[in-house]
Amino acid sequence: MSVTHTEVLKALPAELRARLQTRSDARGLWHLAGHLGALLLTGRWIALGLALWPIALILHGILLVFLFTLQHECTHETPFATPWLNRWAGHAAGFMIFQPFTWFRYFHLAHHRHTNDPAHDPELTEGAEPETWRTYLWHVSGLPTWWAALRGLVQMAIAPRPAPYLPERVLPRIKREARINIALYLVLFASFFWTSALFWLWLIPLMLGQPFLRLYLLAEHGRCPPVANMLENTRTTFTTRVVLWVAWNMPYHIEHHSAPSVPFHHLPELHRHMAPPLVTTSNGYSVFTKDYTAKLM
C-alpha cells in the first residue's frame, strides 16, 4: 500500500510543522511588491509604445492573470500574517481578473474538500477536463473562462443561490460584492469613450494571458486519479524559478494541497521534506502538455 499525504505530514517533527505554518507580512508584501513592480514595468513599456511592445502585452497579461495565484493563496489566509491584508489582497486580485473573492473562497475550499472527485469537486462539476482536441483548444483559448466569469457574476448578483457549495450565511455578502464589482466595471468601461488605456493595459493583456493560466491550471490535477490521497490526485510540476515566482510557488501543488495552511514562501522547504513519496509529478509544463495532448481523442 502506498503512503498517504497525512502519514507523510505526521512523520515530520512537530516543531518543523509549526514553523512551516508561520505567516509573514514582510515576505508576502515583498513578493507582492515585486509582482506589482513587474506589472508597472510592462505597463509602462506598453504605454510608451517601446520596441517590441506587442510582446510586452503578453508578458503584462501573464502577470495580470497570475494574480489568480495570489487570490488563491488569500483564500487560505496565508500570504500575510495580518488578516485584513489577506482579505484586501484577495478582493483586489479577484476584481482585476473578474473573479469575486468571496465566491471564489468557498468555491476553492470545496475544491480542497473534494479534490478530483468528479461528483463533488466544483472544478470538475462546473467544467470537465477536455478530452478531445476540439474541447482542449477551446479550453486553452480562455474564451469559455470569460463567458463563465460573466455568467457567474450575473448569477451571484441576482440568483437566490448561485451554487450548492455556498453556505447560506455568505449569500448576502456574495450578492453585495458581485453588485459592487458590476457597478465598478461599468464605471471603468465608461472610460473607453475618451481613452483606450484600460483596453490596452488591462482587457487585451488579460485575454492574451489567459491561455497561459489555463495550461498552468490544467497541470494541477489534469489526468490525476480520483482518489483521496493528495500525493496522487494532485500534481507537483518541476519548473523554473521565474514560473515559481510568478505563480507564488503554487507549482508545488501536492505540497499545498497536503498542507494548505503552509504559506507560499515555505512551500519549497516543505517540498524538500515531502519529495521522496510524491507520486504524481511532471518535469515541466511542456512535458505535461505533451503527455496530456498525446492522449486526446
Secondary structure by P-SEA (a helix, b strand, c coil): ccccaaaaaaaccaaaaaaaacccaaaaaaaaaaaaaaaaaaaaaaaacccaaaaaaaaaaaaaaaaaaaaaaaaaccccccaaaaaaaaaaaaaaacccaaaaaaaaaaaaacccccccccccccccccccaaaaaaaacaaaaaaaaaaaaaaaaccccccccccccaaaaaaaaaaaaaaaaaaaaaacccccccccccaaaaaaaaaaaaaaaaaccccccccccccccbbbbbbcaaaaaaaccccaaaaaaacccccccaaaaaaaaaccccccccccaaaaaaaaaaacc
